[in-house]
């Protein structure tokens, strides 16, 4: 089963992206590099609570 998660920029904390995450094998928060429109650069984005 998949769950919708929101990704937030680690520098400015703006919530920019929404993605799906597989919950059966997920033990920690999802993190990836994405482009932030506010920071105007690629920054690490983490899953929010």
Predicted model as a PDB file, atoms N, CA, C, CB and O in Angstrom, pLDDT in the B-factor column:
MODEL        1                                                                  
ATOM      1  N   UNK A   1       0.837  -1.183   0.000  1.00 86.00           N  
ATOM      2  CA  UNK A   1       0.000   0.000   0.000  1.00 86.00           C  
ATOM      3  C   UNK A   1       0.881   1.245   0.000  1.00 86.00           C  
ATOM      4  CB  UNK A   1      -0.952  -0.001   1.215  1.00 86.00           C  
ATOM      5  O   UNK A   1       1.935   1.264   0.636  1.00 86.00           O  
ATOM      6  N   UNK A   2       0.453   2.273  -0.706  1.00 89.00           N  
ATOM      7  CA  UNK A   2       1.215   3.512  -0.799  1.00 89.00           C  
ATOM      8  C   UNK A   2       0.516   4.639  -0.046  1.00 89.00           C  
ATOM      9  CB  UNK A   2       1.423   3.903  -2.264  1.00 89.00           C  
ATOM     10  O   UNK A   2      -0.707   4.657   0.089  1.00 89.00           O  
ATOM     11  N   UNK A   3       1.323   5.576   0.439  1.00 89.00           N  
ATOM     12  CA  UNK A   3       0.816   6.706   1.205  1.00 89.00           C  
ATOM     13  C   UNK A   3       1.369   7.992   0.611  1.00 89.00           C  
ATOM     14  CB  UNK A   3       1.193   6.582   2.705  1.00 89.00           C  
ATOM     15  O   UNK A   3       2.530   8.046   0.205  1.00 89.00           O  
ATOM     16  N   UNK A   4       0.538   9.026   0.561  1.00 92.00           N  
ATOM     17  CA  UNK A   4       0.970  10.313   0.049  1.00 92.00           C  
ATOM     18  C   UNK A   4       1.806  11.032   1.114  1.00 92.00           C  
ATOM     19  CB  UNK A   4      -0.249  11.174  -0.371  1.00 92.00           C  
ATOM     20  O   UNK A   4       1.385  11.138   2.265  1.00 92.00           O  
ATOM     21  N   UNK A   5       2.997  11.528   0.728  1.00 93.00           N  
ATOM     22  CA  UNK A   5       3.860  12.263   1.646  1.00 93.00           C  
ATOM     23  C   UNK A   5       4.214  13.613   1.030  1.00 93.00           C  
ATOM     24  CB  UNK A   5       5.146  11.452   1.974  1.00 93.00           C  
ATOM     25  O   UNK A   5       4.262  13.760  -0.191  1.00 93.00           O  
ATOM     26  N   UNK A   6       4.462  14.597   1.895  1.00 95.00           N  
ATOM     27  CA  UNK A   6       4.827  15.943   1.467  1.00 95.00           C  
ATOM     28  C   UNK A   6       6.307  16.152   1.758  1.00 95.00           C  
ATOM     29  CB  UNK A   6       3.953  17.027   2.182  1.00 95.00           C  
ATOM     30  O   UNK A   6       6.776  15.850   2.855  1.00 95.00           O  
ATOM     31  N   UNK A   7       7.048  16.675   0.766  1.00 96.00           N  
ATOM     32  CA  UNK A   7       8.469  16.930   0.928  1.00 96.00           C  
ATOM     33  C   UNK A   7       8.691  18.415   1.185  1.00 96.00           C  
ATOM     34  CB  UNK A   7       9.259  16.463  -0.315  1.00 96.00           C  
ATOM     35  O   UNK A   7       8.128  19.266   0.496  1.00 96.00           O  
ATOM     36  N   UNK A   8       9.527  18.720   2.194  1.00 96.00           N  
ATOM     37  CA  UNK A   8       9.821  20.107   2.554  1.00 96.00           C  
ATOM     38  C   UNK A   8      11.312  20.362   2.413  1.00 96.00           C  
ATOM     39  CB  UNK A   8       9.349  20.420   3.996  1.00 96.00           C  
ATOM     40  O   UNK A   8      12.130  19.481   2.680  1.00 96.00           O  
ATOM     41  N   UNK A   9      11.656  21.555   1.998  1.00 96.00           N  
ATOM     42  CA  UNK A   9      13.049  21.975   1.847  1.00 96.00           C  
ATOM     43  C   UNK A   9      13.706  22.015   3.221  1.00 96.00           C  
ATOM     44  CB  UNK A   9      13.145  23.365   1.147  1.00 96.00           C  
ATOM     45  O   UNK A   9      13.113  22.491   4.189  1.00 96.00           O  
ATOM     46  N   UNK A  10      14.939  21.510   3.300  1.00 94.00           N  
ATOM     47  CA  UNK A  10      15.623  21.489   4.592  1.00 94.00           C  
ATOM     48  C   UNK A  10      16.208  22.851   4.963  1.00 94.00           C  
ATOM     49  CB  UNK A  10      16.725  20.449   4.577  1.00 94.00           C  
ATOM     50  O   UNK A  10      16.522  23.082   6.130  1.00 94.00           O  
ATOM     51  N   UNK A  11      16.360  23.760   3.991  1.00 95.00           N  
ATOM     52  CA  UNK A  11      16.919  25.080   4.286  1.00 95.00           C  
ATOM     53  C   UNK A  11      15.843  26.107   4.637  1.00 95.00           C  
ATOM     54  CB  UNK A  11      17.725  25.573   3.102  1.00 95.00           C  
ATOM     55  O   UNK A  11      15.953  26.796   5.652  1.00 95.00           O  
ATOM     56  N   UNK A  12      14.809  26.214   3.810  1.00 95.00           N  
ATOM     57  CA  UNK A  12      13.789  27.252   4.033  1.00 95.00           C  
ATOM     58  C   UNK A  12      12.474  26.692   4.574  1.00 95.00           C  
ATOM     59  CB  UNK A  12      13.520  27.995   2.738  1.00 95.00           C  
ATOM     60  O   UNK A  12      11.566  27.461   4.890  1.00 95.00           O  
ATOM     61  N   UNK A  13      12.354  25.365   4.687  1.00 92.00           N  
ATOM     62  CA  UNK A  13      11.170  24.679   5.222  1.00 92.00           C  
ATOM     63  C   UNK A  13       9.892  24.905   4.420  1.00 92.00           C  
ATOM     64  CB  UNK A  13      10.939  25.117   6.625  1.00 92.00           C  
ATOM     65  O   UNK A  13       8.799  24.722   4.955  1.00 92.00           O  
ATOM     66  N   UNK A  14      10.002  25.295   3.167  1.00 95.00           N  
ATOM     67  CA  UNK A  14       8.810  25.427   2.336  1.00 95.00           C  
ATOM     68  C   UNK A  14       8.432  24.053   1.794  1.00 95.00           C  
ATOM     69  CB  UNK A  14       9.045  26.439   1.174  1.00 95.00           C  
ATOM     70  O   UNK A  14       9.301  23.264   1.424  1.00 95.00           O  
ATOM     71  N   UNK A  15       7.139  23.772   1.750  1.00 95.00           N  
ATOM     72  CA  UNK A  15       6.636  22.479   1.291  1.00 95.00           C  
ATOM     73  C   UNK A  15       6.362  22.562  -0.202  1.00 95.00           C  
ATOM     74  CB  UNK A  15       5.350  22.064   2.070  1.00 95.00           C  
ATOM     75  O   UNK A  15       5.369  23.151  -0.630  1.00 95.00           O  
ATOM     76  N   UNK A  16       7.247  21.969  -0.989  1.00 92.00           N  
ATOM     77  CA  UNK A  16       7.221  22.137  -2.435  1.00 92.00           C  
ATOM     78  C   UNK A  16       6.668  20.949  -3.209  1.00 92.00           C  
ATOM     79  CB  UNK A  16       8.582  22.421  -2.911  1.00 92.00           C  
ATOM     80  O   UNK A  16       6.055  21.138  -4.259  1.00 92.00           O  
ATOM     81  N   UNK A  17       6.867  19.734  -2.720  1.00 95.00           N  
ATOM     82  CA  UNK A  17       6.574  18.551  -3.511  1.00 95.00           C  
ATOM     83  C   UNK A  17       5.674  17.578  -2.763  1.00 95.00           C  
ATOM     84  CB  UNK A  17       7.858  17.862  -3.911  1.00 95.00           C  
ATOM     85  O   UNK A  17       5.685  17.518  -1.534  1.00 95.00           O  
ATOM     86  N   UNK A  18       4.888  16.813  -3.532  1.00 95.00           N  
ATOM     87  CA  UNK A  18       4.060  15.729  -3.010  1.00 95.00           C  
ATOM     88  C   UNK A  18       4.422  14.483  -3.812  1.00 95.00           C  
ATOM     89  CB  UNK A  18       2.506  16.063  -3.109  1.00 95.00           C  
ATOM     90  O   UNK A  18       4.518  14.533  -5.038  1.00 95.00           O  
ATOM     91  N   UNK A  19       4.623  13.363  -3.110  1.00 92.00           N  
ATOM     92  CA  UNK A  19       4.969  12.112  -3.777  1.00 92.00           C  
ATOM     93  C   UNK A  19       4.323  10.950  -3.031  1.00 92.00           C  
ATOM     94  CB  UNK A  19       6.510  11.930  -3.853  1.00 92.00           C  
ATOM     95  O   UNK A  19       3.731  11.136  -1.968  1.00 92.00           O  
ATOM     96  N   UNK A  20       4.440   9.757  -3.594  1.00 92.00           N  
ATOM     97  CA  UNK A  20       3.897   8.556  -2.975  1.00 92.00           C  
ATOM     98  C   UNK A  20       5.043   7.725  -2.399  1.00 92.00           C  
ATOM     99  CB  UNK A  20       3.074   7.727  -4.000  1.00 92.00           C  
ATOM    100  O   UNK A  20       6.134   7.669  -2.967  1.00 92.00           O  
ATOM    101  N   UNK A  21       4.773   7.080  -1.256  1.00 89.00           N  
ATOM    102  CA  UNK A  21       5.787   6.290  -0.565  1.00 89.00           C  
ATOM    103  C   UNK A  21       5.215   4.925  -0.223  1.00 89.00           C  
ATOM    104  CB  UNK A  21       6.279   7.013   0.711  1.00 89.00           C  
ATOM    105  O   UNK A  21       4.085   4.821   0.254  1.00 89.00           O  
ATOM    106  N   UNK A  22       5.989   3.887  -0.463  1.00 87.00           N  
ATOM    107  CA  UNK A  22       5.586   2.529  -0.131  1.00 87.00           C  
ATOM    108  C   UNK A  22       5.763   2.327   1.370  1.00 87.00           C  
ATOM    109  CB  UNK A  22       6.409   1.480  -0.942  1.00 87.00           C  
ATOM    110  O   UNK A  22       6.875   2.450   1.883  1.00 87.00           O  
ATOM    111  N   UNK A  23       4.678   2.017   2.078  1.00 83.00           N  
ATOM    112  CA  UNK A  23       4.713   1.967   3.532  1.00 83.00           C  
ATOM    113  C   UNK A  23       5.166   0.622   4.099  1.00 83.00           C  
ATOM    114  CB  UNK A  23       3.364   2.294   4.067  1.00 83.00           C  
ATOM    115  O   UNK A  23       5.515   0.553   5.278  1.00 83.00           O  
ATOM    116  N   UNK A  24       5.171  -0.433   3.312  1.00 84.00           N  
ATOM    117  CA  UNK A  24       5.486  -1.753   3.852  1.00 84.00           C  
ATOM    118  C   UNK A  24       6.942  -1.888   4.282  1.00 84.00           C  
ATOM    119  CB  UNK A  24       5.166  -2.809   2.831  1.00 84.00           C  
ATOM    120  O   UNK A  24       7.228  -2.586   5.255  1.00 84.00           O  
ATOM    121  N   UNK A  25       7.873  -1.234   3.578  1.00 78.00           N  
ATOM    122  CA  UNK A  25       9.285  -1.351   3.934  1.00 78.00           C  
ATOM    123  C   UNK A  25       9.906  -0.015   4.335  1.00 78.00           C  
ATOM    124  CB  UNK A  25      10.056  -1.938   2.778  1.00 78.00           C  
ATOM    125  O   UNK A  25      11.130   0.103   4.369  1.00 78.00           O  
ATOM    126  N   UNK A  26       9.100   0.977   4.634  1.00 74.00           N  
ATOM    127  CA  UNK A  26       9.602   2.304   5.011  1.00 74.00           C  
ATOM    128  C   UNK A  26       9.768   2.397   6.519  1.00 74.00           C  
ATOM    129  CB  UNK A  26       8.651   3.412   4.510  1.00 74.00           C  
ATOM    130  O   UNK A  26       8.792   2.324   7.267  1.00 74.00           O  
ATOM    131  N   UNK A  27      11.008   2.558   6.960  1.00 79.00           N  
ATOM    132  CA  UNK A  27      11.269   2.686   8.392  1.00 79.00           C  
ATOM    133  C   UNK A  27      11.741   4.079   8.772  1.00 79.00           C  
ATOM    134  CB  UNK A  27      12.296   1.669   8.824  1.00 79.00           C  
ATOM    135  O   UNK A  27      11.633   4.477   9.932  1.00 79.00           O  
ATOM    136  N   UNK A  28      12.261   4.818   7.809  1.00 87.00           N  
ATOM    137  CA  UNK A  28      12.743   6.161   8.110  1.00 87.00           C  
ATOM    138  C   UNK A  28      12.168   7.163   7.106  1.00 87.00           C  
ATOM    139  CB  UNK A  28      14.290   6.200   8.091  1.00 87.00           C  
ATOM    140  O   UNK A  28      11.527   6.780   6.127  1.00 87.00           O  
ATOM    141  N   UNK A  29      12.404   8.442   7.362  1.00 89.00           N  
ATOM    142  CA  UNK A  29      11.855   9.477   6.495  1.00 89.00           C  
ATOM    143  C   UNK A  29      12.549   9.490   5.138  1.00 89.00           C  
ATOM    144  CB  UNK A  29      11.980  10.844   7.158  1.00 89.00           C  
ATOM    145  O   UNK A  29      13.756   9.274   5.032  1.00 89.00           O  
ATOM    146  N   UNK A  30      11.747   9.749   4.102  1.00 89.00           N  
ATOM    147  CA  UNK A  30      12.238   9.817   2.736  1.00 89.00           C  
ATOM    148  C   UNK A  30      12.990  11.128   2.534  1.00 89.00           C  
ATOM    149  CB  UNK A  30      11.075   9.687   1.723  1.00 89.00           C  
ATOM    150  O   UNK A  30      12.527  12.173   2.991  1.00 89.00           O  
ATOM    151  N   UNK A  31      14.150  11.097   1.854  1.00 92.00           N  
ATOM    152  CA  UNK A  31      14.915  12.311   1.585  1.00 92.00           C  
ATOM    153  C   UNK A  31      15.508  12.229   0.184  1.00 92.00           C  
ATOM    154  CB  UNK A  31      16.033  12.513   2.644  1.00 92.00           C  
ATOM    155  O   UNK A  31      16.022  11.186  -0.219  1.00 92.00           O  
ATOM    156  N   UNK A  32      15.434  13.333  -0.557  1.00 94.00           N  
ATOM    157  CA  UNK A  32      15.988  13.402  -1.905  1.00 94.00           C  
ATOM    158  C   UNK A  32      16.346  14.841  -2.235  1.00 94.00           C  
ATOM    159  CB  UNK A  32      14.992  12.838  -2.943  1.00 94.00           C  
ATOM    160  O   UNK A  32      15.844  15.768  -1.599  1.00 94.00           O  
ATOM    161  N   UNK A  33      17.214  15.036  -3.228  1.00 96.00           N  
ATOM    162  CA  UNK A  33      17.569  16.374  -3.679  1.00 96.00           C  
ATOM    163  C   UNK A  33      16.565  16.826  -4.726  1.00 96.00           C  
ATOM    164  CB  UNK A  33      19.010  16.409  -4.246  1.00 96.00           C  
ATOM    165  O   UNK A  33      16.328  16.136  -5.717  1.00 96.00           O  
ATOM    166  N   UNK A  34      15.979  17.994  -4.493  1.00 96.00           N  
ATOM    167  CA  UNK A  34      15.000  18.568  -5.410  1.00 96.00           C  
ATOM    168  C   UNK A  34      15.306  20.057  -5.567  1.00 96.00           C  
ATOM    169  CB  UNK A  34      13.535  18.342  -4.894  1.00 96.00           C  
ATOM    170  O   UNK A  34      16.026  20.642  -4.758  1.00 96.00           O  
ATOM    171  N   UNK A  35      14.748  20.663  -6.619  1.00 97.00           N  
ATOM    172  CA  UNK A  35      14.914  22.092  -6.828  1.00 97.00           C  
ATOM    173  C   UNK A  35      13.890  22.860  -6.006  1.00 97.00           C  
ATOM    174  CB  UNK A  35      14.784  22.443  -8.318  1.00 97.00           C  
ATOM    175  O   UNK A  35      12.693  22.585  -6.082  1.00 97.00           O  
ATOM    176  N   UNK A  36      14.361  23.826  -5.217  1.00 96.00           N  
ATOM    177  CA  UNK A  36      13.486  24.677  -4.410  1.00 96.00           C  
ATOM    178  C   UNK A  36      13.330  26.021  -5.118  1.00 96.00           C  
ATOM    179  CB  UNK A  36      14.058  24.868  -2.960  1.00 96.00           C  
ATOM    180  O   UNK A  36      14.324  26.672  -5.440  1.00 96.00           O  
ATOM    181  N   UNK A  37      12.095  26.434  -5.359  1.00 94.00           N  
ATOM    182  CA  UNK A  37      11.828  27.694  -6.053  1.00 94.00           C  
ATOM    183  C   UNK A  37      12.181  28.901  -5.195  1.00 94.00           C  
ATOM    184  CB  UNK A  37      10.368  27.766  -6.464  1.00 94.00           C  
ATOM    185  O   UNK A  37      12.575  29.939  -5.728  1.00 94.00           O  
ATOM    186  N   UNK A  38      12.046  28.783  -3.874  1.00 95.00           N  
ATOM    187  CA  UNK A  38      12.323  29.888  -2.973  1.00 95.00           C  
ATOM    188  C   UNK A  38      13.829  30.095  -2.820  1.00 95.00           C  
ATOM    189  CB  UNK A  38      11.677  29.639  -1.609  1.00 95.00           C  
ATOM    190  O   UNK A  38      14.309  31.227  -2.876  1.00 95.00           O  
ATOM    191  N   UNK A  39      14.579  28.996  -2.626  1.00 94.00           N  
ATOM    192  CA  UNK A  39      16.038  29.063  -2.483  1.00 94.00           C  
ATOM    193  C   UNK A  39      16.736  29.233  -3.835  1.00 94.00           C  
ATOM    194  CB  UNK A  39      16.555  27.803  -1.789  1.00 94.00           C  
ATOM    195  O   UNK A  39      17.876  29.695  -3.893  1.00 94.00           O  
ATOM    196  N   UNK A  40      16.058  28.862  -4.909  1.00 96.00           N  
ATOM    197  CA  UNK A  40      16.566  28.945  -6.276  1.00 96.00           C  
ATOM    198  C   UNK A  40      17.804  28.066  -6.478  1.00 96.00           C  
ATOM    199  CB  UNK A  40      16.894  30.394  -6.625  1.00 96.00           C  
ATOM    200  O   UNK A  40      18.729  28.452  -7.192  1.00 96.00           O  
ATOM    201  N   UNK A  41      17.821  26.884  -5.848  1.00 96.00           N  
ATOM    202  CA  UNK A  41      18.899  25.914  -6.022  1.00 96.00           C  
ATOM    203  C   UNK A  41      18.423  24.529  -5.594  1.00 96.00           C  
ATOM    204  CB  UNK A  41      20.152  26.334  -5.213  1.00 96.00           C  
ATOM    205  O   UNK A  41      17.353  24.382  -5.003  1.00 96.00           O  
ATOM    206  N   UNK A  42      19.224  23.529  -5.897  1.00 97.00           N  
ATOM    207  CA  UNK A  42      18.913  22.165  -5.482  1.00 97.00           C  
ATOM    208  C   UNK A  42      19.285  21.992  -4.015  1.00 97.00           C  
ATOM    209  CB  UNK A  42      19.660  21.128  -6.366  1.00 97.00           C  
ATOM    210  O   UNK A  42      20.419  22.263  -3.618  1.00 97.00           O  
ATOM    211  N   UNK A  43      18.328  21.542  -3.215  1.00 96.00           N  
ATOM    212  CA  UNK A  43      18.536  21.335  -1.780  1.00 96.00           C  
ATOM    213  C   UNK A  43      17.931  19.997  -1.370  1.00 96.00           C  
ATOM    214  CB  UNK A  43      17.911  22.496  -0.952  1.00 96.00           C  
ATOM    215  O   UNK A  43      17.056  19.479  -2.064  1.00 96.00           O  
ATOM    216  N   UNK A  44      18.380  19.434  -0.263  1.00 97.00           N  
ATOM    217  CA  UNK A  44      17.748  18.201   0.223  1.00 97.00           C  
ATOM    218  C   UNK A  44      16.336  18.474   0.717  1.00 97.00           C  
ATOM    219  CB  UNK A  44      18.586  17.570   1.347  1.00 97.00           C  
ATOM    220  O   UNK A  44      16.110  19.426   1.464  1.00 97.00           O  
ATOM    221  N   UNK A  45      15.397  17.651   0.307  1.00 96.00           N  
ATOM    222  CA  UNK A  45      13.999  17.747   0.734  1.00 96.00           C  
ATOM    223  C   UNK A  45      13.674  16.499   1.542  1.00 96.00           C  
ATOM    224  CB  UNK A  45      13.025  17.898  -0.496  1.00 96.00           C  
ATOM    225  O   UNK A  45      13.967  15.387   1.101  1.00 96.00           O  
ATOM    226  N   UNK A  46      13.074  16.664   2.719  1.00 95.00           N  
ATOM    227  CA  UNK A  46      12.717  15.562   3.592  1.00 95.00           C  
ATOM    228  C   UNK A  46      11.217  15.457   3.741  1.00 95.00           C  
ATOM    229  CB  UNK A  46      13.368  15.725   4.948  1.00 95.00           C  
ATOM    230  O   UNK A  46      10.481  16.432   3.586  1.00 95.00           O  
ATOM    231  N   UNK A  47      10.790  14.258   4.045  1.00 94.00           N  
ATOM    232  CA  UNK A  47       9.375  13.994   4.302  1.00 94.00           C  
ATOM    233  C   UNK A  47       8.952  14.685   5.599  1.00 94.00           C  
ATOM    234  CB  UNK A  47       9.104  12.464   4.382  1.00 94.00           C  
ATOM    235  O   UNK A  47       9.662  14.624   6.603  1.00 94.00           O  
ATOM    236  N   UNK A  48       7.786  15.345   5.568  1.00 92.00           N  
ATOM    237  CA  UNK A  48       7.260  16.007   6.761  1.00 92.00           C  
ATOM    238  C   UNK A  48       6.335  15.062   7.511  1.00 92.00           C  
ATOM    239  CB  UNK A  48       6.514  17.307   6.386  1.00 92.00           C  
ATOM    240  O   UNK A  48       5.923  14.031   6.980  1.00 92.00           O  
ATOM    241  N   UNK A  49       6.015  15.414   8.739  1.00 80.00           N  
ATOM    242  CA  UNK A  49       5.123  14.586   9.548  1.00 80.00           C  
ATOM    243  C   UNK A  49       3.681  14.775   9.144  1.00 80.00           C  
ATOM    244  CB  UNK A  49       5.291  14.904  11.021  1.00 80.00           C  
ATOM    245  O   UNK A  49       2.791  14.152   9.723  1.00 80.00           O  
TER     246      UNK A  49                                                      
ENDMDL                                                                          
END                                                                             
